Amino acid sequence: MRFIDAPSQNFDARTAPPDMVVLHYTGMRTGDEALARLRDPEAKVSAHYLIEEDGRAFALVPEERRAWHAGVSFWRGERNLNGISIGIELVNPGHDWGYQPFPDAQIATLIELLGGIRERWDVPDARIIGHSDIAPTRKIDPGELFPWRGLAEAGFGHWVEPVAAPGAPLQLGEESTAIFALQAGLTRLGYDCAPSGRYDEPTALTITAFQRHWRPERIDGAADGETRARLMALLRLAG
């Protein structure tokens, strides 16, 4: 595919070949502002690619180098994921500036880009994730409007269909063996959610991140029956 060359100085050496893709939204008023920030040496942030709303793709950092997009992060037992991930920024004003759906042209370019990345690197579906998945206590992007289902239907990432699952929600302040099992499941999927049996604030934020990705119809941090059922289905899918 064709890229617009927009090199950023904000990178360093990798620690290992990339085997993960992390998706972000820019969360700024315009794509130009976001591109300028990702190239500003004083900002000390970057990504490998930025995709505009109209589908234009900008190449900022070579995939062989470590871009600075993930920050403090965790997935499947690994921390500080910049060293093993490819970061893709999608131009979107985000929750602070008028969050909106991602245009079809933008997602079409993303799908094409992901196809190319997979020709170069081994990136499993379980490792195509959002910024909020790897940093649920501090990030919410790319958010509940991102079309995770469509991406999975195109062959990138995991998705499970809704299932009817009755049961009272598990929620903040409760303690039980069911909460311990919930936390163990979240940890097995990839989140940093060590089992304690207590539904504390980090657990609620992790459930919120899970819902933004896999249950966008309900984003309240309470693990109702359907949220738990989707987690179990994903665990079976991810292996």
Backbone torsions as a table, in degrees:
resi	resn	phi	psi	omega
1	MET	NA	164.0	-176.9
2	ARG	-95.1	135.5	178.1
3	PHE	-119.7	153.3	168.5
4	ILE	-93.2	121.0	-176.9
5	ASP	-74.5	121.3	180.0
6	ALA	-143.2	68.0	-170.8
7	PRO	-62.2	140.2	174.6
8	SER	-110.8	144.7	175.9
9	GLN	-84.2	-4.7	-171.9
10	ASN	-88.1	79.0	177.6
11	PHE	-159.6	167.4	172.7
12	ASP	-150.3	-165.6	-173.8
13	ALA	-76.9	146.8	175.2
14	ARG	-75.9	158.4	173.5
15	THR	-98.7	-16.6	-179.4
16	ALA	-167.1	163.0	175.8
17	PRO	-61.1	146.3	-179.8
18	PRO	-71.5	136.9	175.8
19	ASP	-134.1	22.6	-175.8
20	MET	-149.2	145.7	171.7
21	VAL	-120.3	130.5	177.5
22	VAL	-114.7	125.4	-178.9
23	LEU	-100.3	137.5	-178.0
24	HIS	-130.0	159.6	157.0
25	TYR	-106.2	156.6	-175.0
26	THR	-73.4	-34.4	177.8
27	GLY	64.9	31.7	177.6
28	MET	-129.0	166.1	-172.6
29	ARG	-65.3	-34.3	-179.7
30	THR	-139.3	161.3	175.2
31	GLY	-67.3	-34.2	178.7
32	ASP	-62.4	-41.8	178.0
33	GLU	-62.7	-42.5	-179.3
34	ALA	-65.3	-43.8	180.0
35	LEU	-62.1	-41.1	178.8
36	ALA	-62.8	-41.3	-179.3
37	ARG	-66.9	-40.5	-178.9
38	LEU	-68.2	-16.2	178.9
39	ARG	-105.5	-2.9	-176.1
40	ASP	-82.8	116.7	-179.7
41	PRO	-59.3	-28.1	-180.0
42	GLU	-72.2	-27.2	-177.5
43	ALA	-73.6	-29.9	179.4
44	LYS	57.8	35.7	172.8
45	VAL	-133.1	155.1	179.1
46	SER	-166.0	179.0	171.6
47	ALA	-150.0	168.5	176.8
48	HIS	-77.2	-36.0	-178.1
49	TYR	-140.3	153.2	169.7
50	LEU	-130.0	132.5	179.7
51	ILE	-116.1	121.1	179.3
52	GLU	-75.1	166.9	-179.4
53	GLU	-63.0	-29.8	-179.4
54	ASP	-86.8	4.3	176.0
55	GLY	96.7	-5.6	175.6
56	ARG	-65.1	138.6	-178.3
57	ALA	-115.6	128.5	179.2
58	PHE	-107.7	132.2	176.6
59	ALA	-98.5	119.1	-174.7
60	LEU	-107.8	-45.5	-176.0
61	VAL	-132.0	133.7	177.4
62	PRO	-59.1	143.3	-179.8
63	GLU	-59.5	-26.4	-179.5
64	GLU	-73.8	-7.3	-179.4
65	ARG	-112.3	161.5	-179.3
66	ARG	-91.5	113.2	172.7
67	ALA	-85.5	163.0	-173.2
68	TRP	-109.4	79.3	-173.3
69	HIS	-123.2	-25.4	-170.9
70	ALA	-90.8	-33.9	-177.5
71	GLY	65.9	-151.8	177.0
72	VAL	-65.6	119.7	-168.4
73	SER	-154.7	163.2	-178.0
74	PHE	-155.6	137.7	170.0
75	TRP	-158.7	126.4	177.2
76	ARG	50.5	48.1	174.6
77	GLY	85.7	-4.5	-178.4
78	GLU	-108.8	144.3	-178.7
79	ARG	-117.6	166.0	176.0
80	ASN	49.5	70.1	-164.5
81	LEU	-82.2	-0.2	176.6
82	ASN	-53.0	-37.5	-173.3
83	GLY	-68.1	-20.2	-175.1
84	ILE	-126.2	15.0	-176.0
85	SER	-127.4	159.2	170.2
86	ILE	-108.4	126.4	-177.3
87	GLY	-101.7	129.9	179.3
88	ILE	-123.0	121.9	177.7
89	GLU	-98.4	130.4	176.0
90	LEU	-107.5	124.1	-179.0
91	VAL	-64.7	119.6	178.7
92	ASN	-163.2	134.5	-177.8
93	PRO	-63.1	-18.6	177.1
94	GLY	74.2	-178.1	-173.0
95	HIS	-66.1	-22.3	-178.5
96	ASP	-85.3	-19.5	-172.1
97	TRP	-128.1	21.1	177.8
98	GLY	103.0	59.1	-178.9
99	TYR	-49.7	137.2	-175.1
100	GLN	-147.4	161.6	178.4
101	PRO	-60.0	153.8	179.4
102	PHE	-85.4	124.5	-176.2
103	PRO	-62.0	152.4	-179.5
104	ASP	-58.3	-39.6	-178.6
105	ALA	-62.9	-37.7	179.2
106	GLN	-66.1	-44.4	-179.0
107	ILE	-70.2	-35.2	176.8
108	ALA	-61.2	-42.2	177.2
109	THR	-65.2	-41.3	178.1
110	LEU	-58.6	-45.7	-179.7
111	ILE	-61.8	-42.2	177.3
112	GLU	-63.8	-41.4	179.0
113	LEU	-64.0	-44.2	179.4
114	LEU	-62.0	-37.1	176.0
115	GLY	-60.7	-41.7	177.6
116	GLY	-66.8	-41.1	178.4
117	ILE	-59.5	-41.1	-178.8
118	ARG	-71.1	-20.4	172.9
119	GLU	-72.9	-24.3	-176.7
120	ARG	-99.9	-28.2	-173.4
121	TRP	-137.8	156.3	177.8
122	ASP	-90.2	101.1	-178.1
123	VAL	-122.1	103.5	179.6
124	PRO	-68.4	159.7	178.3
125	ASP	-57.7	-37.4	-178.1
126	ALA	-68.0	-7.2	-178.5
127	ARG	-117.9	22.8	167.6
128	ILE	-107.4	102.3	-166.7
129	ILE	-140.1	176.3	-179.5
130	GLY	-101.1	161.8	178.3
131	HIS	-58.2	-38.7	-179.3
132	SER	-67.8	-23.7	177.3
133	ASP	-69.9	-37.8	-176.2
134	ILE	-91.5	-8.9	179.1
135	ALA	-146.0	61.0	-170.9
136	PRO	-67.9	-19.9	-179.8
137	THR	-85.0	-5.9	-177.4
138	ARG	-139.4	-8.2	-177.8
139	LYS	-130.2	150.5	179.4
140	ILE	-128.8	6.6	-177.8
141	ASP	-95.5	154.2	5.8
142	PRO	-80.2	-1.6	169.7
143	GLY	90.5	176.2	-171.5
144	GLU	-72.4	-15.5	177.7
145	LEU	-88.2	-7.6	178.7
146	PHE	-68.6	136.2	-173.9
147	PRO	-83.5	69.7	-179.5
148	TRP	-60.7	-38.9	179.6
149	ARG	-60.7	-48.0	-180.0
150	GLY	-62.3	-36.6	178.6
151	LEU	-64.0	-43.6	179.0
152	ALA	-65.3	-38.3	178.2
153	GLU	-64.6	-26.2	176.1
154	ALA	-82.4	-5.5	175.6
155	GLY	105.9	16.0	-175.9
156	PHE	-132.2	111.4	-179.7
157	GLY	93.9	174.0	-178.1
158	HIS	-107.8	149.5	173.9
159	TRP	-151.1	145.6	172.8
160	VAL	-128.9	146.5	-179.0
161	GLU	-76.7	154.1	178.4
162	PRO	-58.9	145.3	176.0
163	VAL	-131.7	141.7	177.0
164	ALA	-73.7	126.1	-176.8
165	ALA	-148.6	98.6	179.9
166	PRO	-70.0	165.7	178.4
167	GLY	136.2	143.1	179.8
168	ALA	-67.6	141.4	179.1
169	PRO	-64.5	143.0	165.8
170	LEU	-84.7	137.1	-173.4
171	GLN	-151.9	174.7	-172.5
172	LEU	-50.9	132.7	176.0
173	GLY	96.3	-13.1	-177.6
174	GLU	-86.1	158.8	173.9
175	GLU	-135.3	133.4	179.1
176	SER	-172.5	166.0	174.7
177	THR	-68.6	-28.7	177.5
178	ALA	-63.7	-36.4	177.7
179	ILE	-68.6	-39.8	175.8
180	PHE	-57.1	-45.9	-179.9
181	ALA	-64.8	-39.1	177.1
182	LEU	-60.4	-48.0	179.9
183	GLN	-63.4	-38.2	177.6
184	ALA	-63.7	-39.2	178.0
185	GLY	-66.0	-42.8	177.4
186	LEU	-61.3	-40.4	179.1
187	THR	-66.0	-42.0	178.5
188	ARG	-63.7	-36.9	178.2
189	LEU	-65.3	-37.1	178.8
190	GLY	153.0	-19.7	-174.1
191	TYR	-72.1	159.5	175.6
192	ASP	-90.3	85.5	-173.2
193	CYS	-144.2	70.0	-176.0
194	ALA	-58.8	131.3	-177.6
195	PRO	-63.6	131.2	175.6
196	SER	-134.3	-18.7	-175.3
197	GLY	85.7	-2.8	179.5
198	ARG	-108.7	129.5	178.3
199	TYR	-85.8	83.0	-175.4
200	ASP	-93.6	-178.0	-176.9
201	GLU	-62.4	-43.6	177.2
202	PRO	-60.1	-35.7	177.5
203	THR	-65.6	-43.2	178.5
204	ALA	-61.8	-40.3	178.5
205	LEU	-67.9	-35.5	177.5
206	THR	-67.1	-42.4	175.7
207	ILE	-61.8	-39.8	177.4
208	THR	-60.4	-43.6	177.3
209	ALA	-62.7	-43.1	177.4
210	PHE	-58.6	-44.8	-179.5
211	GLN	-65.1	-39.4	177.6
212	ARG	-58.0	-35.0	-178.2
213	HIS	-86.6	-50.5	-168.6
214	TRP	-114.5	-5.0	173.2
215	ARG	-146.4	64.6	-172.5
216	PRO	-66.6	-11.2	177.5
217	GLU	-71.2	-20.0	-178.6
218	ARG	-139.8	113.0	-178.7
219	ILE	-128.3	83.8	-176.4
220	ASP	-134.8	0.2	178.3
221	GLY	77.2	3.0	176.9
222	ALA	-103.5	131.5	-175.3
223	ALA	-89.5	86.0	176.5
224	ASP	-75.2	177.4	-175.2
225	GLY	-59.1	-39.7	-178.5
226	GLU	-69.9	-37.7	176.1
227	THR	-60.5	-44.7	-179.9
228	ARG	-66.8	-37.9	179.3
229	ALA	-65.7	-38.8	177.9
230	ARG	-66.3	-36.9	176.6
231	LEU	-61.2	-45.7	-179.7
232	MET	-63.3	-39.5	179.1
233	ALA	-65.3	-39.6	178.0
234	LEU	-65.8	-37.3	178.0
235	LEU	-62.8	-40.1	176.8
236	ARG	-65.8	-37.2	-178.7
237	LEU	-71.3	-43.0	-175.9
238	ALA	-75.8	-25.9	179.4
239	GLY	76.5	NA	NA
